[in-house]
Amino acid sequence: MPKRAFRIPRENEPLLDIVSYGRGGGGEAGGRFTPEQVEQIRRTVERAPEVMVKVLPRASNDLKAAGKHVDYISRHGTLELETDFALSSKGEKGTALLEEWDLDIDDVRRQSALAGTRGRNPPKLIHKLMFSMPAGTPPEKVLTAVRNLAREEFWGLHRYALVLHTDEDHPHVHLVLKAVSEQGVRLNIRKATLRAWRSDFARNLRLLGVAANATERAVRGQTQKAAKDGIYRASLRGESSHIRTRGEAVAFELRLGKGLFDNGKRKLLKTRLEIESGWKSIAALLANDGNDALARDVRKFLHQMPLPRTERELVAAELMERTRDSRVRDRQLSQ
């Protein structure tokens, strides 16, 4: 089956490639920035809210699982799903929507293609996407931005449905996308695809008057990856086995006197040095171009970057803080 990739701007590169400036490869027209790049720099150093686009990883490759997900995001029919053509009726089961998309036919074709093969993961029938913004963002504008992005990217190509959730602090939209287009072309989502969707999501929010940015974590001095959806939700309930196991492993290493400097830390420090070098070059280029105010803001932003820490270091710091708090409580109770 043919595969397609969505349009990715600037040869699959981010609008502002910080590291390239540190290596002397950035800048255009003799070191000058485009207006779009200047605004990207300004949004970043002013810490505009960052958009998030996630691909939910599991249960997308069989009809039953796909139906369960659609039922879940529609809260089993209590929320209306907005599709590429209309609104679903409240109370409508997810399987009805998927039948309209002919996913049952796709499922039969997929099973036939896999007949006689072993150990091969079946291809996805749907892609499960989530677009979110930090708390305080107007939910309806988040929904409108995703709706506009979906029309730009998917309408007439891939069937889709979306729904707004406001039951958590951060408003977010779930979007279900049929993996095979109406022209029979399968979509593979890559890192560059997600980067482009984040950029387009942020752009659509800005068109609605919402401050929004889309940059890489390392560019902002952040080192901790967002937790996977299941881990995150379990941690909110205090039931994350991953977090508990990780904490126990780090505590054991600390008791043995093992250091926390490893290959992950070395890679983190190398990346940070490249990012810092890039920001310094950007500040110099801005100053040379007469944009002294923004150059000062860049230097201030760089100075305020948090120290790079691995997940192990973050867990160790939290364990030590809990130990200190426990000792303080014990002293207070003994007085």
C-alpha positions as CSV (number, residue, x, y, z in Angstrom):
1,M,0.0,0.0,0.0
2,P,1.4,3.5,-0.8
3,K,2.4,5.7,2.0
4,R,2.2,9.5,2.3
5,A,3.9,12.2,4.3
6,F,2.2,15.5,5.0
7,R,3.9,18.7,3.8
8,I,6.7,19.5,6.2
9,P,8.1,23.1,6.0
10,R,11.8,24.0,5.5
11,E,13.1,20.5,4.5
12,N,11.9,18.8,7.7
13,E,13.8,21.3,9.9
14,P,12.3,23.5,12.6
15,L,11.7,27.2,11.9
16,L,14.5,28.1,14.3
17,D,17.4,25.5,14.5
18,I,19.2,26.7,17.5
19,V,22.1,24.2,17.4
20,S,23.0,25.3,13.8
21,Y,23.7,28.8,15.0
22,G,26.1,27.5,17.6
23,R,28.0,25.7,14.8
24,G,28.1,28.8,12.6
25,G,25.5,27.5,10.2
26,G,22.5,29.6,11.0
27,G,21.1,32.9,9.9
28,E,20.1,34.1,6.4
29,A,21.1,37.0,4.3
30,G,24.4,37.6,6.0
31,G,23.3,36.6,9.5
32,R,19.9,38.4,9.4
33,F,16.8,36.6,10.7
34,T,13.5,36.5,8.8
35,P,10.5,38.2,10.5
36,E,9.0,34.8,11.3
37,Q,12.3,33.7,13.0
38,V,12.4,36.9,15.1
39,E,8.9,36.3,16.3
40,Q,9.8,32.7,17.1
41,I,12.7,33.9,19.2
42,R,10.6,36.5,20.9
43,R,7.8,34.0,21.8
44,T,10.4,31.6,23.1
45,V,12.3,34.0,25.4
46,E,9.0,35.4,26.6
47,R,7.9,31.9,27.4
48,A,4.7,31.8,25.4
49,P,2.6,28.8,26.3
50,E,3.8,25.7,24.4
51,V,1.4,23.5,22.5
52,M,1.4,19.8,22.8
53,V,0.6,17.2,20.2
54,K,0.7,13.5,21.3
55,V,0.1,10.2,19.4
56,L,-1.5,7.8,21.9
57,P,0.3,4.6,21.3
58,R,-1.8,1.6,22.0
59,A,-4.9,-0.3,20.8
60,S,-5.2,1.2,17.3
61,N,-4.8,-1.8,15.1
62,D,-8.0,-3.7,15.4
63,L,-11.7,-2.8,15.0
64,K,-12.8,-3.5,18.5
65,A,-10.0,-1.4,20.1
66,A,-10.7,1.4,17.7
67,G,-14.4,1.4,18.7
68,K,-13.5,1.4,22.4
69,H,-11.3,4.5,21.9
70,V,-14.1,6.4,20.0
71,D,-16.5,5.4,22.8
72,Y,-14.0,6.6,25.4
73,I,-13.4,10.1,23.9
74,S,-17.1,10.6,23.3
75,R,-17.7,9.5,26.9
76,H,-19.8,6.7,25.6
77,G,-22.0,9.0,23.6
78,T,-22.5,11.8,26.1
79,L,-20.3,14.1,24.1
80,E,-20.9,14.9,20.4
81,L,-18.1,14.0,18.0
82,E,-17.4,16.5,15.3
83,T,-16.4,14.8,12.1
84,D,-15.1,16.0,8.8
85,F,-18.7,16.3,7.5
86,A,-21.0,16.7,10.5
87,L,-21.7,16.2,14.2
88,S,-22.5,12.8,15.5
89,S,-25.7,12.3,17.6
90,K,-25.4,12.0,21.3
91,G,-25.6,8.4,22.4
92,E,-24.2,7.1,19.1
93,K,-21.7,4.3,19.5
94,G,-18.2,4.6,18.2
95,T,-18.7,1.5,16.0
96,A,-21.3,3.3,14.0
97,L,-18.8,6.0,13.0
98,L,-16.1,3.4,12.2
99,E,-18.6,1.5,10.0
100,E,-19.2,4.7,8.1
101,W,-15.4,4.9,7.5
102,D,-15.4,1.3,6.2
103,L,-12.9,0.3,8.8
104,D,-14.4,-3.2,8.8
105,I,-13.3,-3.5,5.2
106,D,-9.9,-2.2,6.0
107,D,-9.7,-4.7,8.8
108,V,-10.5,-7.7,6.5
109,R,-7.9,-6.5,4.0
110,R,-5.3,-6.2,6.7
111,Q,-6.0,-9.6,8.1
112,S,-5.7,-11.1,4.6
113,A,-2.4,-9.3,4.0
114,L,-1.1,-10.7,7.3
115,A,-2.2,-14.3,6.7
116,G,0.7,-16.6,7.0
117,T,3.0,-14.1,8.6
118,R,4.3,-14.3,12.1
119,G,5.7,-11.8,14.5
120,R,4.6,-8.8,12.5
121,N,2.6,-6.1,14.2
122,P,-0.6,-5.4,12.2
123,P,-0.8,-1.9,10.8
124,K,-3.0,0.7,12.5
125,L,-6.5,1.3,11.5
126,I,-6.6,4.7,13.1
127,H,-4.2,7.2,14.5
128,K,-5.2,8.6,18.0
129,L,-4.0,12.2,18.4
130,M,-4.3,14.6,21.3
131,F,-3.9,18.4,21.1
132,S,-3.6,20.3,24.3
133,M,-2.7,23.6,25.9
134,P,-1.9,24.7,29.4
135,A,-4.6,25.5,32.0
136,G,-6.2,28.9,31.4
137,T,-6.4,28.6,27.6
138,P,-10.0,29.2,26.3
139,P,-11.2,25.7,25.5
140,E,-13.4,26.8,22.6
141,K,-10.3,28.4,20.9
142,V,-8.4,25.1,21.4
143,L,-11.2,23.3,19.7
144,T,-11.4,25.8,16.8
145,A,-7.6,25.7,16.3
146,V,-7.7,21.9,16.0
147,R,-10.8,22.0,13.7
148,N,-9.0,24.5,11.4
149,L,-5.8,22.4,11.4
150,A,-7.8,19.2,10.6
151,R,-9.5,20.9,7.7
152,E,-6.2,22.2,6.3
153,E,-4.3,18.8,6.7
154,F,-6.9,16.0,6.4
155,W,-10.1,17.1,4.8
156,G,-10.8,15.1,1.6
157,L,-7.9,12.9,2.3
158,H,-8.3,11.1,5.7
159,R,-11.6,10.7,7.5
160,Y,-11.4,12.1,11.1
161,A,-13.5,12.9,14.2
162,L,-12.6,15.2,17.1
163,V,-14.0,16.1,20.5
164,L,-13.1,18.7,23.2
165,H,-12.4,17.6,26.7
166,T,-12.5,20.1,29.6
167,D,-12.6,17.6,32.6
168,E,-8.9,18.3,33.4
169,D,-7.2,21.6,34.0
170,H,-5.6,21.7,30.6
171,P,-8.2,21.9,27.7
172,H,-7.4,19.2,25.1
173,V,-8.9,17.8,21.9
174,H,-8.9,14.2,21.0
175,L,-8.7,13.6,17.2
176,V,-9.2,10.2,15.6
177,L,-7.7,9.9,12.1
178,K,-8.3,7.1,9.7
179,A,-4.9,5.7,8.9
180,V,-5.6,4.9,5.2
181,S,-6.8,7.8,3.1
182,E,-9.7,7.9,0.7
183,Q,-7.2,7.4,-2.1
184,G,-5.9,4.2,-0.5
185,V,-2.6,5.8,0.8
186,R,-1.4,4.9,4.4
187,L,-0.1,7.6,6.6
188,N,3.0,7.1,8.7
189,I,3.5,9.7,11.4
190,R,7.1,10.6,12.0
191,K,8.9,13.1,14.2
192,A,9.0,15.7,11.5
193,T,5.2,15.2,11.0
194,L,4.5,15.9,14.7
195,R,6.8,19.0,14.5
196,A,4.8,20.4,11.6
197,W,1.5,19.7,13.3
198,R,2.7,21.4,16.5
199,S,3.7,24.4,14.5
200,D,0.4,24.5,12.6
201,F,-1.5,24.1,15.9
202,A,0.3,27.0,17.5
203,R,-0.2,29.1,14.3
204,N,-3.9,28.5,14.3
205,L,-4.1,29.4,18.0
206,R,-2.2,32.7,17.4
207,L,-4.7,33.5,14.6
208,L,-7.4,33.3,17.2
209,G,-5.5,35.7,19.5
210,V,-4.1,33.0,21.8
211,A,-0.4,33.2,22.7
212,A,1.1,29.9,21.6
213,N,4.5,28.5,20.7
214,A,6.0,25.3,19.3
215,T,9.7,24.7,20.1
216,E,11.8,21.7,21.1
217,R,12.2,21.0,24.8
218,A,16.0,21.3,24.7
219,V,15.8,24.8,23.1
220,R,13.8,25.9,26.2
221,G,16.3,24.3,28.6
222,Q,13.9,21.6,29.6
223,T,15.3,18.1,30.0
224,Q,12.4,16.0,31.3
225,K,10.2,14.3,28.7
226,A,6.4,14.3,29.1
227,A,5.2,11.2,30.8
228,K,3.4,8.7,28.6
229,D,-0.4,9.1,28.9
230,G,-1.0,5.9,31.0
231,I,1.9,6.7,33.3
232,Y,0.7,10.3,33.7
233,R,-2.8,9.3,34.6
234,A,-1.6,6.6,37.0
235,S,0.7,9.1,38.7
236,L,-2.3,11.5,39.3
237,R,-4.0,8.6,41.1
238,G,-0.8,7.7,43.0
239,E,-0.9,4.3,41.2
240,S,2.0,4.5,38.8
241,S,4.1,1.3,39.0
242,H,6.7,2.9,36.6
243,I,7.3,5.8,38.9
244,R,7.4,3.6,42.0
245,T,9.8,1.2,40.4
246,R,12.0,4.0,39.2
247,G,12.1,5.5,42.6
248,E,13.0,2.2,44.3
249,A,15.8,1.7,41.8
250,V,17.3,5.2,42.4
251,A,16.9,4.8,46.2
252,F,18.8,1.5,46.0
253,E,21.6,3.1,44.0
254,L,21.9,5.9,46.5
255,R,22.1,3.5,49.4
256,L,25.0,1.8,47.6
257,G,26.7,5.1,47.1
258,K,26.5,5.0,43.3
259,G,26.8,8.3,41.5
260,L,24.2,9.5,39.1
261,F,26.5,10.6,36.3
262,D,26.0,8.2,33.4
263,N,26.0,8.3,29.6
264,G,22.6,9.9,29.7
265,K,24.0,12.8,31.7
266,R,26.9,13.2,29.3
267,K,24.5,13.4,26.3
268,L,22.4,15.9,28.2
269,L,25.4,18.1,29.0
270,K,26.6,17.9,25.4
271,T,23.2,19.0,24.1
272,R,23.0,21.8,26.6
273,L,26.4,23.2,25.5
274,E,25.2,23.2,21.9
275,I,22.0,24.9,22.8
276,E,23.8,27.6,24.9
277,S,26.3,28.2,22.1
278,G,23.4,28.6,19.7
279,W,21.5,31.1,21.9
280,K,24.8,33.1,22.4
281,S,25.2,33.3,18.6
282,I,21.6,34.4,18.1
283,A,22.0,37.1,20.7
284,A,25.2,38.4,18.9
285,L,23.4,38.3,15.5
286,L,20.4,40.2,16.9
287,A,22.7,42.9,18.4
288,N,24.7,43.2,15.2
289,D,21.3,43.7,13.4
290,G,20.4,46.5,15.8
291,N,17.8,44.5,17.8
292,D,19.5,45.2,21.2
293,A,16.4,44.7,23.3
294,L,15.7,41.3,22.0
295,A,19.4,40.4,22.3
296,R,19.2,41.3,26.0
297,D,16.1,39.2,26.4
298,V,17.9,36.2,24.8
299,R,20.8,36.6,27.2
300,K,18.5,36.8,30.2
301,F,16.6,33.8,29.0
302,L,19.8,31.8,28.6
303,H,21.0,32.9,32.1
304,Q,17.7,31.7,33.7
305,M,17.8,28.3,32.1
306,P,17.5,25.5,34.7
307,L,20.4,23.2,35.2
308,P,20.1,20.1,33.0
309,R,19.1,17.0,35.1
310,T,18.4,13.5,34.1
311,E,15.3,11.6,35.2
312,R,17.4,9.7,37.8
313,E,18.7,13.0,39.2
314,L,15.1,14.4,39.4
315,V,13.9,11.2,41.2
316,A,16.9,11.4,43.6
317,A,16.2,15.1,44.4
318,E,12.5,14.2,45.1
319,L,13.5,11.3,47.4
320,M,15.9,13.5,49.4
321,E,13.3,16.2,49.7
322,R,10.8,13.7,51.0
323,T,13.4,12.4,53.5
324,R,14.1,15.9,54.8
325,D,10.3,16.6,55.1
326,S,9.9,13.3,57.0
327,R,12.7,14.2,59.4
328,V,11.3,17.7,60.0
329,R,7.8,16.2,60.8
330,D,9.5,13.6,63.2
331,R,11.3,16.4,65.1
332,Q,8.1,18.5,65.4
333,L,6.2,15.5,66.8
334,S,8.9,14.7,69.3
335,Q,8.9,18.3,70.7
